[in-house]
Structures are given as C-alpha cells and as structure tokens.
Amino acid sequence: MTCAWSCLPVSSRMALQEGHQPHSLPKGCCEQTQCQHTFVKLAATYSKVNLGQGFPDFPAPDFLTEAFTRALGGGNHMLHQYTRAFGHPPLVKVLAQFFEKLLGRDVDPMTNVMVTVGAYQALFCCFQALVDEGDEVIIIEPFFDCYEPMVKMAGGTPVFVPLRPNPPKDGKLMSSADWQLDPAELASKFSERTKAIVLNSPNNPLGKVFSRGELGLIAELCVKHDVLCISDEVYEWLVYDGKQHIRIAGTQRLTTFLLLSWPQVGWVVGPNRLLQHLRTVHQNSVYHCATIAQEAVAQGFQRELMLYGKPESYFVQLPKELQQKRDWLVQSLDGVGMKPIIPEGTYFLVADISQFKSDVPEVPNSDEPYDYRFAKWMVKNKGLAAIPLSAFYSEAHKNNYTNFIRFCFAKEEATLKAANDILQKWKQEKTSS
C-alpha cells in the first residue's frame, strides 16, 4: 500500500487514543467473510480443479527459497531473534532504494517505510491509525473484501462507487479497461466527512489497471478535498499486453500510502507524519514480523534491484508467464460459452455467466444471488471452483452484478489443462443435449 506525499495539513489521530473502542461488524461484513469460508469448504469437498482461491499452486522462485534457506541455516543466530519492530534494516534500506527509483523521489528507509505481516496488516494499520469515528472512506467497487469491515472496525463509514461496464459495440470480448468510473458520480462521493479513498490498481477481482487519466481525476479530487489516498498495489508487477502500471504517488504530490507485499511480507511507503501513527498501531498489535522472512525478501529485492528492467528480472519474467496462462484460460472459458473479461493485470479473471441460467436449477424460497448458486452448482456438478463476483460488492450494489464469477489463473500448466478438460467436456455435453 502506498501513501503519497503531500504538503496538506493532517489532523489524523493515533489509533490507540484513550476512548477508542472496537466496533461490531454489521451483517453485510459477516456475510462477505462467510462467503469466503463457504467456497473454500466447497472447493475442498467437491473440486477437481480449484480456480477460486487467489493463490498460486507453483513454487516460489529458486533465488527466493535459497535466500530463505540461507537465512534459516546460515549461521547468523541473530536472524532467529527480534529485529527492528518497524522493519528489518536490510529490507527497509533496499525497499527505499527500490521505491526511490520507481517514484522518482527520496525515500527514507527508517521513516518512510514500514514492514508489515503482508499487505493485509498494512491495510489494518492504515484504517486503525487514520480513520476516526464518523469519517467516510470511499471504496471503489468491486473491491477486495477486507476493505469494508476494516473501515467499519475503525469506526468509519464506507462510501461505495462502482466501476461501470461499458461493453464494446464491435462484439469483441470485454476488457477490464471497459469498466470505468463515472467522473461526476465519483466527485459526488467526496464531502467534508471524507477522510480517505481506497484505490486498488491493478484491481482484485476485475484485473483493471487504472489509466493515467483516471488516476489524475482521483488525485485532483483528493487534493481538492484534502483526502488521503490508500493505494493497494500488491499486483503492481502483474500487468499485461504492454500496459504500464502507474503509481498514483508519482502523479501528484498528494497524501498517499502505497501498500505492497511479497511472500507474506508486506510494507507501507508514505510520509513520516502519517506513518508515525501506523507505527503505533503496528507496535501495539503484531509488534514485529518474522526476521528470517524479512531477510529473505531483502535478499530477493537486492537481486531485483541489480536486475531492474533487465530480461532476467523476476518482475519481468513473471508477468510474461502469467499472460500466457491468462490467454489459455480466456480461450477455454470462451469455448464453453462464458464471456471472459480480459484482465489487464493481477492473476484474476472475471467471466460473464449470464448464458448459463437454464443450466442452474432455481432454489425454492431462496433469495441467493445467481452467481452464488452458479458457483455452488459448478463445483458440485463439474468439479470446477470459482468465486461469485457479487461477493466483492456492497449490499446496496451486489444485486446489480450477479452474472459474473471470478477465476484465478496463477496455476500450474497441468492445473489449467485439467480445467480446460472439464470445460471441453461441458461444451460437448451442452452441444449434444
């Protein structure tokens, strides 16, 4: 996650101030969590191929596992002890060097970088440290499902604005770029109560990579209304078809937090006057991240810094491999009659399932959305697991997006081939029926 720098005044409080009480979560937040548990259990019980959960089933690169092995057994016993609470010095130093190159500005490793237990904890620290009771936080839909409950746990009020699909008129498959914000609608969500906006680019679940123009619009509104931008950029290197990931922290000098991670180690990059509050939350919650994991990631980034922009770089090689996997899955889904929305980034792909309604039996006396019913039916009857897209929307908007499901294509070639076999068999059954 990234925080952009700004000369704007800041009135944010420290999260653990006296009188700050935890908040109970409303029904909608619990339903989102329950959705994840439900489909994880269904996948474990019925699926032959799990393309639902967002995890790769292939190993980490050799240079990273070797770095972890060296850290674990290399004879430096201090790597088995606590390191600096806010980030292992070798890691924050190389991250600062790396992001100075990416952002084109000075980054102090001790004051502008904080290491967290994945980007998930970075998000938690941001919301707890910077959102007060009654503050509003704008969330762009569809959204990673922890944003809403974390805002509410901090006492804030989520305000939702959807990306709206604009299908191409030439009959081509839709791209994630065809899902766009309405500028007037976005502007209408900003008010004197707005504390922050959460930006996720590339976006999970859609795979949208926000353009320079879209980021410029968001930045202008943030500056105009003195609003923080919490920029979740965990998929920053996974961008396809020659697209470029643009960091909003580099577009204007607005107040932004960048949230990022690599193998269960996350970090926040942002201005010290705000990070000091995140450090208070971090220190009084997890306190510390595993030293050995941080050392391994530091060695990995030292390698990537030397190879920056070169063909041998892992950050250059990985998106090429994943783009090929994406294209395989697009072809497989299109062949069976689903309409994939081609993602510009991430390792997720959303597909339109509106043509399959006759295949899925109605459930009497149930108001369960179609995408939930379809995903359950598909894993039980076809052995293929996916996640309903409406799980990534607020209660107010989810019924408008029930004709889509999300797949993960960060899988071994054998896994994607097994998925294709299921889809091809399904296609033959539909043709012969």
C-alpha positions as CSV (number, residue, x, y, z in Angstrom):
1,M,0.0,0.0,0.0
2,T,1.3,3.4,-0.7
3,C,0.8,6.8,0.8
4,A,1.6,9.7,-1.5
5,W,3.5,12.6,-0.1
6,S,1.8,16.0,0.3
7,C,2.1,19.3,2.0
8,L,-1.6,19.1,3.0
9,P,-2.4,19.6,6.7
10,V,-3.1,16.4,8.7
11,S,-5.5,16.0,11.6
12,S,-5.3,12.2,11.9
13,R,-5.1,10.8,15.4
14,M,-3.2,7.9,16.7
15,A,-5.4,4.8,16.6
16,L,-4.9,3.7,20.2
17,Q,-6.0,7.0,21.8
18,E,-8.0,6.9,25.0
19,G,-11.6,6.1,24.5
20,H,-11.2,4.4,21.1
21,Q,-13.4,1.3,21.2
22,P,-13.6,-1.7,18.8
23,H,-16.7,-1.7,16.7
24,S,-19.0,-4.6,16.0
25,L,-19.4,-5.6,12.4
26,P,-22.7,-5.2,10.5
27,K,-24.4,-8.1,8.8
28,G,-23.0,-7.4,5.4
29,C,-19.4,-7.7,6.5
30,C,-20.0,-11.0,8.2
31,E,-21.7,-12.3,5.0
32,Q,-18.6,-11.4,3.0
33,T,-16.4,-13.4,5.4
34,Q,-18.8,-16.3,5.4
35,C,-18.8,-16.3,1.6
36,Q,-15.1,-16.9,1.6
37,H,-15.3,-19.7,4.1
38,T,-18.3,-21.3,2.3
39,F,-16.5,-21.5,-1.1
40,V,-13.2,-22.6,0.5
41,K,-15.0,-25.5,2.1
42,L,-16.9,-26.3,-1.2
43,A,-13.7,-26.3,-3.1
44,A,-12.0,-28.7,-0.6
45,T,-15.0,-31.0,-0.7
46,Y,-16.0,-31.2,-4.4
47,S,-13.5,-29.6,-6.7
48,K,-11.2,-31.4,-9.0
49,V,-9.7,-28.1,-10.0
50,N,-9.7,-25.1,-7.7
51,L,-9.5,-21.8,-9.6
52,G,-11.4,-20.0,-6.9
53,Q,-8.9,-19.0,-4.2
54,G,-6.3,-16.5,-5.2
55,F,-3.1,-18.4,-4.6
56,P,-0.5,-19.9,-7.0
57,D,0.0,-23.6,-6.9
58,F,3.5,-23.4,-8.2
59,P,6.6,-22.8,-6.1
60,A,8.4,-19.5,-5.3
61,P,11.4,-18.7,-7.5
62,D,14.6,-20.6,-6.6
63,F,16.5,-17.4,-5.7
64,L,13.9,-16.6,-3.0
65,T,13.7,-20.1,-1.5
66,E,17.5,-20.3,-1.5
67,A,17.6,-16.9,0.3
68,F,15.2,-18.2,2.9
69,T,17.3,-21.4,3.4
70,R,20.5,-19.3,3.8
71,A,18.7,-17.0,6.4
72,L,17.4,-20.1,8.3
73,G,20.6,-22.1,8.4
74,G,23.4,-19.7,7.5
75,G,24.9,-19.5,11.0
76,N,23.7,-15.9,11.9
77,H,21.8,-16.8,15.0
78,M,20.6,-13.2,15.4
79,L,18.2,-13.8,12.5
80,H,16.3,-16.1,14.9
81,Q,15.7,-13.1,17.2
82,Y,13.6,-9.9,17.1
83,T,14.8,-7.4,14.5
84,R,13.8,-3.7,14.3
85,A,10.0,-3.6,15.0
86,F,9.1,-1.4,12.0
87,G,11.2,-3.3,9.5
88,H,14.5,-5.3,9.3
89,P,17.2,-2.7,8.4
90,P,18.5,-4.5,5.3
91,L,14.9,-4.8,4.0
92,V,13.7,-1.2,4.6
93,K,17.0,0.0,3.1
94,V,16.6,-1.9,-0.2
95,L,12.9,-1.1,-0.4
96,A,13.8,2.6,0.0
97,Q,16.3,2.3,-2.8
98,F,13.8,0.5,-5.0
99,F,11.0,2.9,-4.5
100,E,13.2,5.9,-4.9
101,K,13.8,4.5,-8.4
102,L,10.1,3.8,-9.0
103,L,8.7,7.1,-7.5
104,G,11.4,9.5,-8.5
105,R,11.7,10.9,-5.0
106,D,13.7,10.5,-1.8
107,V,12.5,7.7,0.4
108,D,14.0,7.5,4.0
109,P,14.2,3.8,5.0
110,M,13.6,4.5,8.6
111,T,10.8,7.0,8.4
112,N,9.0,6.4,5.1
113,V,8.9,2.6,5.0
114,M,7.2,0.2,7.5
115,V,7.2,-3.6,7.1
116,T,4.0,-5.5,8.0
117,V,2.7,-9.1,8.0
118,G,1.5,-8.9,4.4
119,A,-0.4,-6.1,2.8
120,Y,-3.4,-7.2,4.9
121,Q,-1.9,-5.9,8.1
122,A,-0.7,-2.8,6.3
123,L,-4.4,-2.1,5.4
124,F,-5.4,-2.7,9.0
125,C,-2.8,-0.3,10.3
126,C,-3.9,2.4,7.9
127,F,-7.5,2.2,8.8
128,Q,-7.0,2.0,12.5
129,A,-4.4,4.8,12.6
130,L,-6.1,7.3,10.2
131,V,-9.9,6.7,10.3
132,D,-11.9,8.3,13.1
133,E,-15.4,7.8,14.3
134,G,-17.8,9.2,11.6
135,D,-15.1,9.6,8.9
136,E,-16.1,8.4,5.5
137,V,-13.9,6.3,3.3
138,I,-14.6,5.9,-0.4
139,I,-14.2,2.4,-1.7
140,I,-14.3,1.6,-5.5
141,E,-16.3,-1.5,-6.4
142,P,-15.6,-4.3,-7.0
143,F,-13.2,-4.4,-4.0
144,F,-11.1,-6.7,-2.0
145,D,-13.4,-7.9,0.7
146,C,-11.5,-6.8,3.8
147,Y,-11.8,-3.1,3.0
148,E,-15.3,-2.6,4.2
149,P,-15.1,-4.5,7.5
150,M,-11.7,-2.8,8.3
151,V,-13.2,0.6,7.7
152,K,-16.1,-0.2,10.0
153,M,-13.9,-1.7,12.7
154,A,-12.1,1.7,12.8
155,G,-15.5,3.5,13.3
156,G,-15.6,4.8,9.7
157,T,-18.4,4.7,7.2
158,P,-17.7,3.1,3.8
159,V,-19.0,5.1,0.8
160,F,-19.1,3.0,-2.4
161,V,-18.7,4.0,-6.0
162,P,-18.8,1.3,-8.7
163,L,-16.8,0.8,-11.8
164,R,-19.5,0.6,-14.5
165,P,-19.1,-1.8,-17.5
166,N,-19.2,-0.2,-21.0
167,P,-19.2,-3.2,-23.4
168,P,-17.6,-2.7,-26.8
169,K,-20.0,-2.4,-29.7
170,D,-18.0,-4.4,-32.1
171,G,-18.8,-7.8,-30.5
172,K,-15.3,-8.3,-29.1
173,L,-14.7,-9.7,-25.6
174,M,-14.9,-7.1,-22.9
175,S,-11.7,-5.9,-21.3
176,S,-11.2,-4.8,-17.7
177,A,-10.4,-1.4,-19.2
178,D,-14.1,-1.2,-20.3
179,W,-15.1,-0.9,-16.6
180,Q,-14.8,2.7,-15.7
181,L,-15.7,5.3,-13.1
182,D,-18.3,7.9,-13.8
183,P,-16.3,11.2,-13.0
184,A,-19.4,13.0,-11.8
185,E,-20.5,10.1,-9.7
186,L,-17.0,9.8,-8.1
187,A,-16.9,13.6,-7.4
188,S,-20.3,13.4,-5.7
189,K,-18.9,10.9,-3.1
190,F,-16.4,13.4,-1.7
191,S,-17.6,15.6,1.2
192,E,-16.3,17.3,4.3
193,R,-16.5,14.0,6.1
194,T,-14.3,12.1,3.6
195,K,-11.0,11.0,5.2
196,A,-9.7,8.7,2.5
197,I,-10.2,6.8,-0.7
198,V,-9.0,3.3,-1.3
199,L,-7.5,2.6,-4.7
200,N,-6.6,-0.9,-5.8
201,S,-4.7,-0.9,-9.1
202,P,-4.4,-3.5,-10.6
203,N,-7.8,-4.3,-9.2
204,N,-8.8,-7.6,-7.5
205,P,-11.1,-9.1,-8.7
206,L,-11.5,-7.4,-12.0
207,G,-7.9,-7.0,-13.2
208,K,-8.4,-3.4,-14.1
209,V,-5.3,-1.2,-14.4
210,F,-6.3,2.4,-13.8
211,S,-5.1,4.8,-16.6
212,R,-3.1,8.0,-16.0
213,G,-6.3,9.9,-16.7
214,E,-8.3,8.0,-14.1
215,L,-5.6,8.4,-11.6
216,G,-5.3,12.1,-12.3
217,L,-9.0,12.5,-11.7
218,I,-8.7,10.7,-8.3
219,A,-5.6,12.7,-7.4
220,E,-7.3,16.1,-8.2
221,L,-10.3,15.2,-6.0
222,C,-8.0,14.1,-3.2
223,V,-6.1,17.4,-3.3
224,K,-9.3,19.5,-3.6
225,H,-10.9,17.9,-0.6
226,D,-7.8,17.2,1.5
227,V,-8.3,13.4,1.4
228,L,-5.8,10.6,1.9
229,C,-5.3,8.0,-0.8
230,I,-4.7,4.4,0.4
231,S,-3.3,2.8,-2.7
232,D,-3.2,-1.0,-2.6
233,E,-0.7,-2.0,-5.3
234,V,0.0,-5.7,-4.4
235,Y,-0.3,-6.7,-8.1
236,E,1.9,-3.8,-9.4
237,W,4.2,-6.1,-11.4
238,L,1.4,-8.3,-12.9
239,V,0.4,-6.1,-15.9
240,Y,-0.1,-7.5,-19.4
241,D,-0.2,-6.6,-23.1
242,G,2.3,-3.9,-22.8
243,K,0.3,-1.9,-20.3
244,Q,2.1,0.2,-17.7
245,H,1.3,0.2,-14.0
246,I,1.2,3.9,-13.0
247,R,1.7,4.7,-9.3
248,I,-0.7,7.4,-8.1
249,A,2.1,8.6,-5.7
250,G,4.0,9.6,-8.7
251,T,1.3,11.6,-10.4
252,Q,0.9,14.5,-8.0
253,R,2.2,15.4,-4.5
254,L,-0.9,14.2,-2.8
255,T,-1.1,12.3,0.5
256,T,-0.9,8.6,-0.4
257,F,0.0,5.3,1.2
258,L,1.3,2.5,-1.0
259,L,0.5,-0.9,0.2
260,L,2.5,-3.8,-1.2
261,S,3.7,-7.3,-0.4
262,W,5.9,-10.2,-1.4
263,P,5.7,-13.8,0.0
264,Q,3.7,-12.9,3.2
265,V,5.8,-9.9,3.9
266,G,4.2,-6.5,3.3
267,W,5.1,-2.9,3.6
268,V,3.8,0.6,3.6
269,V,5.5,3.5,1.8
270,G,4.4,7.0,2.8
271,P,5.2,10.3,4.7
272,N,6.6,10.1,8.2
273,R,4.0,12.4,9.7
274,L,1.4,9.7,8.9
275,L,3.5,6.6,9.2
276,Q,4.2,7.6,12.8
277,H,0.5,6.7,13.6
278,L,0.7,3.4,11.7
279,R,3.8,2.5,13.7
280,T,1.8,3.0,16.9
281,V,-0.9,0.5,15.7
282,H,1.8,-1.9,14.4
283,Q,3.8,-1.8,17.7
284,N,0.7,-2.5,19.8
285,S,-0.8,-5.3,17.6
286,V,1.7,-7.7,15.9
287,Y,4.7,-5.6,17.0
288,H,7.1,-7.5,14.7
289,C,7.3,-9.5,11.5
290,A,9.4,-12.7,11.2
291,T,13.1,-11.8,10.9
292,I,14.0,-14.7,8.6
293,A,11.2,-13.9,6.2
294,Q,12.3,-10.2,6.1
295,E,15.9,-11.2,5.5
296,A,14.9,-13.5,2.6
297,V,12.8,-10.8,1.0
298,A,15.6,-8.3,1.4
299,Q,18.0,-10.6,-0.5
300,G,15.4,-11.1,-3.2
301,F,15.0,-7.3,-3.6
302,Q,18.7,-6.8,-3.7
303,R,18.8,-9.2,-6.6
304,E,15.9,-7.4,-8.3
305,L,17.5,-4.0,-7.8
306,M,20.6,-5.2,-9.7
307,L,18.4,-6.7,-12.5
308,Y,15.9,-3.9,-12.6
309,G,14.4,-3.6,-16.1
310,K,16.5,-6.5,-17.5
311,P,15.1,-9.6,-19.1
312,E,16.4,-11.8,-16.2
313,S,14.4,-9.9,-13.6
314,Y,11.7,-11.9,-11.9
315,F,9.4,-8.9,-12.1
316,V,9.9,-9.0,-15.9
317,Q,9.6,-12.8,-16.3
318,L,6.6,-13.5,-14.1
319,P,4.0,-11.3,-16.0
320,K,5.1,-12.9,-19.3
321,E,4.4,-16.4,-17.8
322,L,1.1,-15.3,-16.3
323,Q,-0.1,-13.6,-19.5
324,Q,0.2,-16.9,-21.3
325,K,-1.8,-18.6,-18.5
326,R,-4.4,-15.9,-18.8
327,D,-4.7,-16.4,-22.5
328,W,-5.2,-20.1,-22.1
329,L,-8.0,-19.6,-19.6
330,V,-9.7,-17.0,-21.8
331,Q,-9.7,-19.4,-24.7
332,S,-11.1,-22.2,-22.5
333,L,-13.9,-20.2,-21.0
334,D,-14.9,-18.6,-24.3
335,G,-15.1,-22.0,-25.9
336,V,-17.7,-23.2,-23.4
337,G,-19.8,-20.1,-23.8
338,M,-18.7,-18.0,-20.9
339,K,-17.7,-14.5,-21.8
340,P,-14.3,-13.7,-20.1
341,I,-13.5,-10.1,-19.3
342,I,-9.8,-9.9,-20.3
343,P,-7.9,-8.6,-17.3
344,E,-5.1,-6.0,-17.9
345,G,-3.4,-7.1,-14.6
346,T,-3.5,-9.3,-11.5
347,Y,-3.9,-13.1,-11.8
348,F,-7.7,-13.0,-11.7
349,L,-10.2,-13.2,-14.5
350,V,-13.9,-12.4,-14.3
351,A,-16.3,-14.2,-16.7
352,D,-19.9,-13.4,-17.7
353,I,-22.2,-16.5,-17.0
354,S,-25.5,-15.0,-18.0
355,Q,-25.9,-17.6,-20.8
356,F,-26.0,-20.5,-18.3
357,K,-29.1,-19.7,-16.3
358,S,-31.1,-22.5,-17.8
359,D,-28.4,-25.0,-16.5
360,V,-28.7,-24.0,-12.9
361,P,-31.9,-25.1,-11.0
362,E,-33.8,-22.5,-9.0
363,V,-33.7,-22.9,-5.2
364,P,-37.3,-22.6,-3.8
365,N,-37.8,-19.9,-1.2
366,S,-34.3,-18.6,-1.6
367,D,-33.0,-15.1,-2.4
368,E,-29.5,-16.3,-3.0
369,P,-27.9,-14.4,-5.9
370,Y,-27.5,-16.2,-9.2
371,D,-23.7,-16.1,-9.2
372,Y,-23.6,-17.8,-5.8
373,R,-26.0,-20.5,-7.0
374,F,-24.0,-21.0,-10.2
375,A,-20.6,-21.2,-8.4
376,K,-22.0,-23.8,-6.0
377,W,-23.7,-25.8,-8.8
378,M,-20.5,-25.7,-10.9
379,V,-18.2,-27.0,-8.2
380,K,-20.6,-29.8,-7.2
381,N,-21.6,-30.9,-10.7
382,K,-18.5,-30.1,-12.7
383,G,-15.7,-30.1,-10.2
384,L,-14.5,-26.6,-11.0
385,A,-14.3,-24.0,-8.3
386,A,-14.7,-20.2,-8.7
387,I,-15.9,-17.3,-6.6
388,P,-19.1,-15.2,-7.2
389,L,-18.3,-11.7,-8.2
390,S,-21.1,-10.1,-6.1
391,A,-19.2,-11.1,-3.0
392,F,-16.9,-8.2,-3.9
393,Y,-19.7,-5.6,-3.8
394,S,-21.6,-3.8,-1.0
395,E,-25.1,-4.9,0.0
396,A,-26.5,-1.9,-1.9
397,H,-24.9,-2.8,-5.2
398,K,-24.3,-6.6,-5.2
399,N,-27.6,-7.5,-6.9
400,N,-26.5,-5.5,-10.0
401,Y,-23.5,-7.8,-10.6
402,T,-24.8,-11.3,-10.2
403,N,-24.0,-12.5,-13.7
404,F,-20.2,-12.9,-13.1
405,I,-17.8,-15.2,-11.4
406,R,-14.0,-14.9,-10.7
407,F,-11.3,-17.3,-11.6
408,C,-7.6,-17.4,-10.6
409,F,-5.1,-18.3,-13.3
410,A,-1.9,-18.3,-11.3
411,K,-1.8,-22.1,-11.6
412,E,0.5,-24.8,-12.9
413,E,0.0,-25.7,-16.6
414,A,-1.3,-29.1,-15.5
415,T,-4.0,-27.4,-13.4
416,L,-5.1,-25.1,-16.2
417,K,-5.2,-28.2,-18.6
418,A,-7.4,-30.0,-16.1
419,A,-9.7,-27.0,-16.0
420,N,-9.8,-27.0,-19.8
421,D,-10.6,-30.7,-19.9
422,I,-13.6,-30.0,-17.6
423,L,-14.8,-27.1,-19.8
424,Q,-14.3,-29.1,-23.0
425,K,-16.4,-32.0,-21.6
426,W,-19.0,-29.5,-20.5
427,K,-19.1,-28.0,-24.0
428,Q,-19.7,-31.4,-25.6
429,E,-22.5,-32.1,-23.1
430,K,-24.1,-28.8,-24.0
431,T,-23.8,-29.4,-27.7
432,S,-25.3,-32.9,-27.6
433,S,-28.2,-32.0,-25.3
